[in-house]
Amino acid sequence: MWKKNFWISLLILALILMLAACNGNDQANKEIESENKETTDTRLFETVKGEVEIPVNPQRIVTDFYAGEVLAVGGNLVGADSDAFSHPFIQDQLNDVTDLGTPMNVEKMVELNPDLIITMYEDHYEEYSKIAPTLYIPWNTDADIYETLTLFGDITGNEEEAKAFSEEYDEIVAAAKEQLKDEVDENTTVGIYELTADGKLWVFGKNFGRGGQVLYDAFDLKAPEKIQTDIMEGDGYAEISMEVFPEYAADYMFMTVYDPENTGTALNQLQNMSIYQNLDAVKNDTFFINDFDQFYRYDPIAIREQVTLFTELLLEKAESTS
């Protein structure tokens, strides 16, 4: 009898184990199906190239320009162009991102198995489209940080992350303006300039990096009349001659220097010119030479950090003259 009971018990145990294994497999299969559904569900996205079918929640994004934008909304970036790796404010988010070079190496890109590619360069669009769904987002598509966050939150399926970033940014700006309200007069004028390695001088409005969105939008500071009429009401940026530089001068002047070889030649030549030395901003120590990598970028992460950088510059100057 005990042998019969033993085999019955063993059979019952085997049935229990088999049922448990089946339930476990069912659960695992459900999880896999859920993950696959998340990554394979697609939708149509309207672009200047027409409608493109993209994943609802892309998991392997590659871009040749928009690394900061993708990371700002929590996108899953797996590959980017080399310039992203000189972006000072996203270095801690690039540990698992592959440097694909400039221009991006197509063979390496294929190896990453991207499910979405975002490009700023129209001439690469067709080639990239053969690898994965590709969105062509032309340079300067968006007017401000909020439109950028909305766009990339939509592209990545991370609308909530985009909203959270926007709210955090508003809080940072409000705190900065509170710090500056007694230090920088509302009628103070600010100008944004860039000197290139070959000695060319440029003036910028608010939508072309160099801190424009912070100074003109976030801080509500004004440009001199000449910049408003010639630059902001024009293309938003323009090259000017050294002879007319004083006509575009402001109370506070912020200049970046594009000098990839770090020769310093163009800046030294400028600073030795009487035109430069006679600027009121130079005499008043309100002419700032800003780090190119920190200030020329205009993705949401860069703009957020520029709020702090400009606040520190303006407060330091106010303290030094008080």
C-alpha positions as CSV (number, residue, x, y, z in Angstrom):
1,M,0.0,0.0,0.0
2,W,2.8,2.4,0.9
3,K,4.3,2.0,-2.6
4,K,1.0,2.8,-4.1
5,N,0.6,5.9,-2.0
6,F,4.2,6.9,-2.8
7,W,3.6,6.8,-6.6
8,I,0.3,8.7,-6.2
9,S,2.1,11.4,-4.2
10,L,4.9,11.5,-6.7
11,L,2.4,11.9,-9.6
12,I,0.6,14.7,-7.8
13,L,3.9,16.5,-7.1
14,A,4.9,16.2,-10.8
15,L,1.5,17.6,-11.8
16,I,1.9,20.5,-9.4
17,L,5.4,21.3,-10.7
18,M,4.2,21.0,-14.3
19,L,1.4,23.4,-13.7
20,A,3.7,25.9,-11.9
21,A,6.1,25.7,-14.8
22,C,3.3,26.4,-17.3
23,N,2.0,29.3,-15.3
24,G,5.6,30.7,-15.2
25,N,6.0,30.3,-18.9
26,D,2.7,32.0,-19.5
27,Q,3.7,34.9,-17.4
28,A,7.1,35.2,-19.1
29,N,5.4,35.0,-22.5
30,K,3.0,37.8,-21.5
31,E,6.0,40.0,-20.4
32,I,7.8,39.3,-23.6
33,E,4.7,40.0,-25.6
34,S,4.2,43.2,-23.7
35,E,7.8,44.3,-24.3
36,N,7.6,43.4,-28.0
37,K,4.3,45.3,-28.3
38,E,5.9,48.4,-26.8
39,T,8.7,48.3,-29.2
40,T,6.9,47.2,-32.4
41,D,3.7,49.3,-32.2
42,T,4.0,52.0,-34.8
43,R,2.3,55.3,-35.8
44,L,2.6,57.8,-38.5
45,F,4.6,61.0,-37.8
46,E,4.3,64.0,-40.1
47,T,7.5,65.5,-41.3
48,V,8.7,67.8,-44.1
49,K,9.4,64.6,-46.0
50,G,5.8,63.4,-45.5
51,E,4.4,60.8,-43.1
52,V,7.0,58.4,-41.7
53,E,6.0,55.2,-39.8
54,I,7.9,55.2,-36.5
55,P,7.8,53.2,-33.3
56,V,5.3,54.4,-30.7
57,N,8.1,54.0,-28.1
58,P,11.4,53.8,-29.8
59,Q,14.0,52.0,-27.8
60,R,17.2,52.4,-29.9
61,I,17.5,56.0,-31.2
62,V,20.4,57.3,-33.3
63,T,21.0,60.9,-34.2
64,D,23.6,63.0,-35.9
65,F,22.6,66.3,-34.2
66,Y,19.9,66.0,-31.6
67,A,21.5,64.1,-28.7
68,G,20.7,66.8,-26.2
69,E,17.1,67.0,-27.3
70,V,16.6,63.2,-27.1
71,L,18.2,63.0,-23.7
72,A,16.3,65.9,-22.3
73,V,13.1,64.0,-22.6
74,G,14.5,60.7,-21.5
75,G,14.9,59.1,-24.9
76,N,16.8,55.9,-25.3
77,L,19.9,57.1,-27.2
78,V,22.3,54.4,-28.5
79,G,24.3,56.2,-31.1
80,A,25.3,59.8,-31.8
81,D,27.7,61.9,-33.9
82,S,31.1,62.9,-32.4
83,D,30.0,66.4,-31.6
84,A,27.7,65.1,-28.9
85,F,30.7,63.8,-27.0
86,S,32.1,67.4,-26.6
87,H,28.7,68.6,-25.2
88,P,29.8,69.5,-21.6
89,F,26.3,69.1,-20.1
90,I,25.5,65.5,-21.2
91,Q,28.7,63.6,-20.6
92,D,27.3,61.5,-17.7
93,Q,24.4,60.4,-20.0
94,L,26.7,59.1,-22.8
95,N,28.4,56.2,-21.1
96,D,26.3,53.6,-23.0
97,V,26.1,55.7,-26.3
98,T,28.3,54.8,-29.3
99,D,30.3,57.5,-30.9
100,L,29.5,57.1,-34.6
101,G,31.8,59.8,-35.9
102,T,31.1,62.9,-38.0
103,P,29.6,62.2,-40.5
104,M,28.2,59.1,-38.8
105,N,29.7,55.7,-39.8
106,V,26.8,53.9,-41.5
107,E,28.3,50.4,-40.9
108,K,28.6,51.1,-37.2
109,M,25.1,52.4,-37.2
110,V,23.7,49.2,-38.7
111,E,25.4,47.2,-36.0
112,L,23.5,49.2,-33.4
113,N,20.2,48.0,-34.9
114,P,18.4,51.3,-34.4
115,D,14.6,51.5,-34.5
116,L,14.6,55.3,-35.1
117,I,17.1,57.7,-36.7
118,I,16.8,61.5,-36.4
119,T,18.9,63.6,-38.7
120,M,19.4,67.3,-39.3
121,Y,21.0,66.7,-42.7
122,E,18.7,66.2,-45.7
123,D,21.5,64.7,-47.9
124,H,21.7,61.7,-45.5
125,Y,18.0,61.1,-45.3
126,E,17.6,58.5,-48.0
127,E,20.7,56.5,-46.9
128,Y,19.5,56.4,-43.3
129,S,16.0,55.5,-44.3
130,K,17.3,52.2,-45.7
131,I,18.5,51.3,-42.2
132,A,15.6,52.3,-40.0
133,P,12.6,54.8,-39.9
134,T,14.2,58.2,-40.2
135,L,13.0,61.7,-39.3
136,Y,14.5,64.6,-41.0
137,I,14.3,67.6,-38.6
138,P,15.8,70.7,-40.3
139,W,18.1,73.0,-38.3
140,N,16.3,75.6,-36.3
141,T,12.9,73.9,-36.7
142,D,11.6,75.1,-33.3
143,A,11.3,78.6,-32.0
144,D,12.0,78.0,-28.4
145,I,12.8,75.4,-25.7
146,Y,9.1,74.6,-25.1
147,E,8.5,73.7,-28.7
148,T,11.6,71.6,-28.7
149,L,10.5,69.7,-25.7
150,T,7.1,69.1,-27.1
151,L,8.5,67.9,-30.4
152,F,10.9,65.4,-29.0
153,G,8.6,64.3,-26.2
154,D,6.2,63.4,-29.1
155,I,8.8,61.7,-31.2
156,T,10.1,59.5,-28.3
157,G,6.7,58.9,-26.7
158,N,7.9,60.6,-23.6
159,E,5.4,63.5,-23.3
160,E,5.4,63.3,-19.5
161,E,9.2,63.6,-19.3
162,A,9.1,66.6,-21.6
163,K,6.5,68.2,-19.4
164,A,8.5,67.6,-16.3
165,F,11.6,69.1,-17.9
166,S,9.6,72.2,-18.9
167,E,8.3,72.6,-15.4
168,E,11.8,72.2,-13.9
169,Y,13.1,74.8,-16.3
170,D,10.4,77.3,-15.4
171,E,11.4,76.9,-11.7
172,I,15.1,77.4,-12.5
173,V,14.3,80.5,-14.5
174,A,12.0,82.0,-11.9
175,A,14.7,81.5,-9.2
176,A,17.3,83.1,-11.4
177,K,15.1,86.2,-12.2
178,E,14.5,86.6,-8.5
179,Q,18.2,86.7,-7.9
180,L,18.8,89.2,-10.6
181,K,15.8,91.5,-10.1
182,D,17.8,94.0,-8.0
183,E,21.1,93.6,-9.9
184,V,20.2,94.0,-13.6
185,D,18.0,96.9,-14.6
186,E,15.2,95.9,-16.9
187,N,16.3,98.5,-19.5
188,T,19.8,97.0,-19.6
189,T,20.7,96.0,-23.2
190,V,22.5,92.8,-24.1
191,G,24.1,91.6,-27.3
192,I,25.3,88.2,-28.5
193,Y,28.3,87.9,-30.8
194,E,30.7,85.4,-32.3
195,L,34.2,85.7,-33.6
196,T,35.5,83.0,-35.9
197,A,39.0,81.7,-36.3
198,D,39.3,83.6,-39.6
199,G,38.4,86.9,-38.0
200,K,34.8,87.1,-39.1
201,L,32.3,88.7,-36.7
202,W,28.7,87.7,-36.3
203,V,25.7,89.0,-34.4
204,F,22.9,86.7,-33.2
205,G,19.3,87.0,-32.1
206,K,17.5,84.7,-29.7
207,N,17.1,81.5,-31.7
208,F,20.6,80.5,-32.8
209,G,22.2,79.3,-29.6
210,R,24.9,81.4,-27.9
211,G,22.5,81.9,-25.0
212,G,19.9,83.9,-26.9
213,Q,16.9,82.0,-25.5
214,V,18.1,82.7,-21.9
215,L,18.9,86.4,-22.3
216,Y,16.1,87.5,-24.5
217,D,13.3,85.0,-23.6
218,A,13.9,83.7,-20.1
219,F,15.4,86.9,-18.6
220,D,13.3,89.3,-20.8
221,L,16.4,91.5,-21.5
222,K,16.4,93.8,-24.5
223,A,18.7,93.9,-27.5
224,P,20.0,97.3,-28.7
225,E,17.7,98.9,-31.3
226,K,20.2,98.2,-34.0
227,I,20.2,94.5,-33.3
228,Q,16.4,94.4,-33.0
229,T,16.0,96.0,-36.4
230,D,18.9,94.6,-38.4
231,I,19.2,91.1,-36.8
232,M,16.0,90.0,-35.0
233,E,13.7,91.4,-37.7
234,G,16.0,89.9,-40.4
235,D,17.4,86.4,-40.6
236,G,18.1,86.3,-36.8
237,Y,21.9,86.4,-37.4
238,A,24.3,88.3,-39.6
239,E,28.0,88.8,-40.3
240,I,29.1,92.4,-39.7
241,S,32.3,94.2,-40.4
242,M,34.6,95.3,-37.6
243,E,34.1,99.0,-38.6
244,V,30.4,98.8,-37.7
245,F,30.9,96.7,-34.5
246,P,30.3,99.8,-32.2
247,E,26.8,100.3,-33.9
248,Y,25.8,96.9,-32.5
249,A,27.2,97.4,-29.0
250,A,25.2,96.8,-25.9
251,D,25.5,97.4,-22.2
252,Y,26.4,93.8,-21.7
253,M,28.1,92.0,-24.6
254,F,28.6,88.2,-24.7
255,M,30.9,86.7,-27.3
256,T,31.8,83.2,-28.1
257,V,34.9,82.4,-30.1
258,Y,34.9,79.6,-32.7
259,D,38.5,78.6,-32.7
260,P,38.8,74.8,-33.1
261,E,42.6,74.9,-33.2
262,N,42.8,77.0,-30.1
263,T,45.2,79.4,-31.7
264,G,43.8,82.5,-30.0
265,T,44.9,84.6,-33.0
266,A,41.6,86.1,-34.0
267,L,40.7,87.1,-30.4
268,N,44.1,88.6,-29.8
269,Q,43.8,90.7,-33.0
270,L,40.3,91.9,-31.9
271,Q,41.4,92.8,-28.4
272,N,44.3,94.9,-29.8
273,M,42.0,96.9,-32.0
274,S,41.0,100.4,-30.9
275,I,37.4,99.7,-32.0
276,Y,37.2,97.0,-29.4
277,Q,39.1,98.8,-26.7
278,N,36.8,101.9,-27.0
279,L,33.6,99.9,-26.5
280,D,31.8,101.0,-23.3
281,A,31.2,97.3,-22.4
282,V,35.0,96.8,-22.5
283,K,35.7,99.9,-20.4
284,N,33.0,98.9,-17.9
285,D,34.1,95.2,-17.8
286,T,30.8,94.0,-19.1
287,F,32.2,92.4,-22.2
288,F,32.3,88.6,-21.6
289,I,34.2,86.0,-23.6
290,N,32.2,82.8,-23.2
291,D,33.2,79.2,-23.6
292,F,32.1,78.1,-27.1
293,D,31.0,74.5,-26.2
294,Q,29.0,75.7,-23.2
295,F,27.2,78.6,-24.9
296,Y,26.7,77.9,-28.6
297,R,24.4,74.9,-28.1
298,Y,20.6,75.4,-27.9
299,D,19.2,72.0,-26.9
300,P,17.0,72.1,-23.7
301,I,19.8,70.7,-21.5
302,A,22.2,73.4,-22.7
303,I,19.7,76.2,-22.3
304,R,18.8,75.1,-18.8
305,E,22.5,75.1,-17.8
306,Q,23.1,78.5,-19.5
307,V,20.5,80.0,-17.1
308,T,22.8,79.3,-14.3
309,L,25.9,80.4,-16.2
310,F,24.5,83.7,-17.2
311,T,23.1,84.3,-13.7
312,E,26.5,83.7,-12.2
313,L,28.2,86.1,-14.7
314,L,25.7,88.9,-14.0
315,L,25.7,88.5,-10.3
316,E,29.5,88.4,-10.1
317,K,29.6,91.6,-12.1
318,A,27.0,93.3,-9.9
319,E,28.9,92.3,-6.8
320,S,32.2,93.6,-8.1
321,T,30.7,97.1,-8.8
322,S,28.6,97.3,-5.6
